[in-house]
Amino acid sequence: MTLDEMVNDYEYRLILEAYKKHDFNQSHTAKALGISRRTLIYKLEKHGLKEPPDEEGRSRSDAARRRRAQIAVEMMFNEREAKP
């Protein structure tokens, strides 16, 4: 293993550990690591850690998008039910 590979591996493990510790909150993780949030985002993308998966293995943004759509449909249904 080259020095560059070892440094990348160490960086990956440090970032992943901090990211998990701070519940995948980018701002808190960046602050804990002493780097800017933008630098953290770059490093997350570099290491394939940009967005943690949900419980079913999908990206959180997909799950959030589906949940917002589900809420919108429920609201429309409830509005229709409330009308005489």
C-alpha positions, 0 to 999 in steps of 0.5 A, a space after each residue: 500500500 502506498 503512502 497516498 493510499 494509506 493517507 486516503 484510507 485514514 482520512 476516510 475512516 476519520 471522516 466516517 467516524 466523525 460523520 456517524 458520531 454527529 448523526 450525519 450532520 455535515 456542519 457539526 462533523 466539519 466543526 469537529 474535524 476543524 475543516 469547512 463544511 465545503 471541504 467536508 462535502 468535497 471529501 464526502 464526495 471523494 470517498 463516496 460518503 455524500 449521503 448516508 442511506 436510510 434503513 432500506 438502503 436508499 438515499 435519504 433525499 429519495 426517502 424525504 422526497 417520497 415522504 413529502 409527496 405522501 404527505 401532500 397526497 394525504 393532505 389533498 385527500 383529507 381536504 376532499 373528505 372534509 368538503 360536504 
